[in-house]
Amino acid sequence: MLEREEALLSAKLAADKKTETKRNETVEVEEVKATPPAPQVEGVKAAPPAPPASSIKGWISVDKFAFDPGEYNSKSLSIYVNLANIISLKEVEGAIVCDFTKSSFDLKVVGLQGKNYRLFKDNLSHDIDVEKCRYIVKKDKIVIKLGKVKGEFSYDSWTELCCTKKKSASAKADPQASIMDMMKNMYDEGDEKMKKVIGEAMMKSRSGEKMDVEPPVPEL
């Protein structure tokens, strides 16, 4: 009888010990699960897009800028546009855009302190090399670099940014028209003998005859 009780007591103690072991393991698992997750590192946020130009009424024309034609045979010329705190838009997508063609450039600034700015120039004094044109954004200004076109001996020399007179496409297409303009200027500025010679040549041209203009030899 005593032996049976001892066996039952031993079995009960073993069962209690097993239960206690499982309880401890459960607590450890729960403690592991309860560990708070590591803080997540936020990635770099993308630059916000520029506000659409349509949301800001109209464009403010940029009338004041500095023009530097560069030295003789320099590869580019520079245009300096002062805009306070323009650097704030440098990383904003679509806020600063400059389009180039061989005879023009179009700078657009969207949303600078609630305003849109534009500098558009066509009819440039010379053609430009579009592939070599660019712009640089600094703290309070934009520098536009226009690539010059290289001629037979050197790069074009610029004395002014734009032509004072519009380029005549028809004159380029019809060299005869350009010659006629030159003859007219010679007629208007020449003396009586020169006017007579030029007048006869222009009459022949209108009638379809070949112009053979030889200015009169001055008398000694």
C-alpha positions as semicolon CSV with decimal commas, in nm:
position;residue;x (nm);y (nm);z (nm)
1;M;0,000;0,000;0,000
2;L;0,280;0,235;0,095
3;E;0,469;0,154;-0,222
4;R;0,161;0,235;-0,430
5;E;0,120;0,573;-0,267
6;E;0,487;0,654;-0,324
7;A;0,450;0,561;-0,693
8;L;0,143;0,782;-0,727
9;L;0,324;1,071;-0,554
10;S;0,625;1,033;-0,782
11;A;0,402;1,031;-1,089
12;K;0,219;1,344;-0,965
13;L;0,551;1,526;-0,902
14;A;0,676;1,431;-1,249
15;A;0,353;1,556;-1,406
16;D;0,372;1,883;-1,211
17;K;0,733;1,930;-1,318
18;K;0,642;1,867;-1,683
19;T;0,356;2,115;-1,663
20;E;0,585;2,376;-1,505
21;T;0,842;2,326;-1,784
22;K;0,576;2,382;-2,053
23;R;0,451;2,691;-1,869
24;N;0,805;2,840;-1,863
25;E;0,854;2,768;-2,235
26;T;0,522;2,939;-2,311
27;V;0,626;3,244;-2,112
28;E;0,958;3,263;-2,301
29;V;0,778;3,242;-2,635
30;E;0,538;3,514;-2,531
31;E;0,827;3,732;-2,420
32;V;0,992;3,690;-2,759
33;K;0,669;3,777;-2,937
34;A;0,619;4,078;-2,715
35;T;0,952;4,233;-2,828
36;P;0,864;4,558;-3,004
37;P;0,967;4,579;-3,373
38;A;1,273;4,787;-3,468
39;P;1,189;5,138;-3,585
40;Q;1,162;5,168;-3,964
41;V;1,393;5,406;-4,146
42;E;1,197;5,625;-4,384
43;G;1,336;5,656;-4,736
44;V;1,424;5,983;-4,904
45;K;1,106;6,148;-5,022
46;A;1,080;6,239;-5,388
47;A;1,082;6,608;-5,475
48;P;0,727;6,744;-5,494
49;P;0,609;6,831;-5,845
50;A;0,579;7,194;-5,943
51;P;0,230;7,341;-5,931
52;P;0,070;7,346;-6,276
53;A;0,115;7,672;-6,463
54;S;-0,261;7,687;-6,512
55;S;-0,308;7,723;-6,136
56;I;-0,116;8,050;-6,142
57;K;-0,261;8,313;-6,367
58;G;-0,043;8,442;-6,650
59;W;0,329;8,478;-6,706
60;I;0,553;8,758;-6,589
61;S;0,785;8,853;-6,873
62;V;1,152;8,878;-6,774
63;D;1,268;9,203;-6,930
64;K;1,595;9,252;-6,744
65;F;1,891;9,021;-6,793
66;A;2,266;9,044;-6,857
67;F;2,418;8,935;-7,188
68;D;2,782;8,824;-7,214
69;P;2,887;8,739;-7,573
70;G;3,212;8,586;-7,455
71;E;3,561;8,642;-7,589
72;Y;3,676;8,602;-7,947
73;N;3,637;8,244;-8,066
74;S;3,467;8,136;-7,741
75;K;3,243;7,831;-7,771
76;S;2,941;7,979;-7,591
77;L;2,777;8,296;-7,470
78;S;2,601;8,355;-7,138
79;I;2,273;8,512;-7,027
80;Y;2,223;8,594;-6,658
81;V;1,867;8,606;-6,521
82;N;1,828;8,731;-6,162
83;L;1,543;8,563;-5,970
84;A;1,551;8,580;-5,591
85;N;1,566;8,240;-5,415
86;I;1,539;8,047;-5,743
87;I;1,754;7,776;-5,580
88;S;1,440;7,668;-5,387
89;L;1,297;7,525;-5,712
90;K;1,612;7,347;-5,830
91;E;1,496;7,002;-5,716
92;V;1,128;7,053;-5,797
93;E;1,035;6,855;-6,106
94;G;0,911;7,071;-6,394
95;A;0,955;7,400;-6,208
96;I;1,241;7,524;-6,430
97;V;1,244;7,443;-6,801
98;C;1,441;7,590;-7,090
99;D;1,373;7,482;-7,449
100;F;1,620;7,554;-7,727
101;T;1,594;7,570;-8,106
102;K;1,863;7,682;-8,349
103;S;1,723;8,037;-8,347
104;S;1,552;8,073;-8,006
105;F;1,536;7,982;-7,640
106;D;1,240;7,974;-7,402
107;L;1,300;7,982;-7,025
108;K;1,000;7,909;-6,800
109;V;0,990;7,921;-6,420
110;V;0,673;7,790;-6,255
111;G;0,559;7,866;-5,900
112;L;0,838;8,091;-5,769
113;Q;0,672;8,257;-5,469
114;G;0,334;8,207;-5,635
115;K;0,434;8,352;-5,973
116;N;0,533;8,225;-6,318
117;Y;0,825;8,384;-6,504
118;R;0,920;8,354;-6,870
119;L;1,210;8,473;-7,086
120;F;1,154;8,399;-7,454
121;K;1,385;8,519;-7,730
122;D;1,370;8,428;-8,096
123;N;1,533;8,575;-8,404
124;L;1,875;8,537;-8,241
125;S;2,166;8,714;-8,411
126;H;2,317;8,379;-8,513
127;D;2,211;8,017;-8,510
128;I;2,300;7,824;-8,194
129;D;2,414;7,467;-8,139
130;V;2,119;7,313;-7,952
131;E;2,323;7,014;-7,833
132;K;2,564;7,246;-7,651
133;C;2,300;7,466;-7,485
134;R;2,220;7,431;-7,115
135;Y;2,122;7,627;-6,805
136;I;2,263;7,644;-6,452
137;V;2,055;7,721;-6,143
138;K;2,234;7,918;-5,870
139;K;2,115;8,076;-5,545
140;D;1,948;8,387;-5,689
141;K;1,994;8,353;-6,065
142;I;1,983;8,128;-6,368
143;V;2,272;8,122;-6,614
144;I;2,176;8,022;-6,969
145;K;2,459;7,897;-7,188
146;L;2,406;7,913;-7,565
147;G;2,643;7,707;-7,776
148;K;2,789;7,900;-8,069
149;V;2,814;7,757;-8,418
150;K;3,166;7,721;-8,555
151;G;3,228;7,866;-8,899
152;E;3,512;7,794;-9,137
153;F;3,775;7,967;-8,924
154;S;3,621;8,044;-8,583
155;Y;3,304;8,050;-8,377
156;D;3,048;8,319;-8,460
157;S;3,111;8,659;-8,304
158;W;2,804;8,804;-8,132
159;T;2,758;9,177;-8,075
160;E;2,392;9,155;-7,973
161;L;2,159;8,877;-7,860
162;C;1,884;8,928;-8,118
163;C;1,867;9,086;-8,462
164;T;1,711;9,430;-8,466
165;K;1,534;9,329;-8,787
166;K;1,356;9,005;-8,854
167;K;1,545;8,759;-9,069
168;S;1,386;8,729;-9,410
169;A;1,322;8,367;-9,500
170;S;1,229;8,469;-9,853
171;A;1,562;8,643;-9,900
172;K;1,743;8,323;-9,804
173;A;1,528;8,118;-10,039
174;D;1,563;8,369;-10,326
175;P;1,916;8,516;-10,356
176;Q;1,795;8,732;-10,645
177;A;1,566;8,918;-10,404
178;S;1,862;8,993;-10,179
179;I;2,057;9,129;-10,477
180;M;1,766;9,350;-10,574
181;D;1,755;9,493;-10,222
182;M;2,125;9,567;-10,240
183;M;2,084;9,734;-10,582
184;K;1,801;9,947;-10,446
185;N;2,021;10,068;-10,159
186;M;2,301;10,152;-10,403
187;Y;2,053;10,345;-10,618
188;D;1,918;10,542;-10,323
189;E;2,263;10,633;-10,195
190;G;2,449;10,680;-10,526
191;D;2,509;10,989;-10,741
192;E;2,332;11,062;-11,069
193;K;2,562;10,845;-11,284
194;M;2,530;10,554;-11,039
195;K;2,153;10,591;-11,033
196;K;2,147;10,580;-11,414
197;V;2,353;10,261;-11,428
198;I;2,155;10,094;-11,149
199;G;1,823;10,203;-11,298
200;E;1,907;10,051;-11,636
201;A;2,019;9,727;-11,472
202;M;1,699;9,702;-11,270
203;M;1,492;9,763;-11,582
204;K;1,673;9,478;-11,759
205;S;1,612;9,252;-11,460
206;R;1,239;9,320;-11,465
207;S;1,225;9,244;-11,838
208;G;1,407;8,915;-11,786
209;E;1,745;9,022;-11,922
210;K;2,070;8,951;-11,744
211;M;2,185;9,222;-11,507
212;D;2,535;9,340;-11,597
213;V;2,612;9,618;-11,357
214;E;2,943;9,795;-11,384
215;P;2,975;10,111;-11,182
216;P;3,098;10,408;-11,385
217;V;3,469;10,488;-11,369
218;P;3,519;10,814;-11,182
219;E;3,663;11,095;-11,385
220;L;4,015;11,205;-11,296
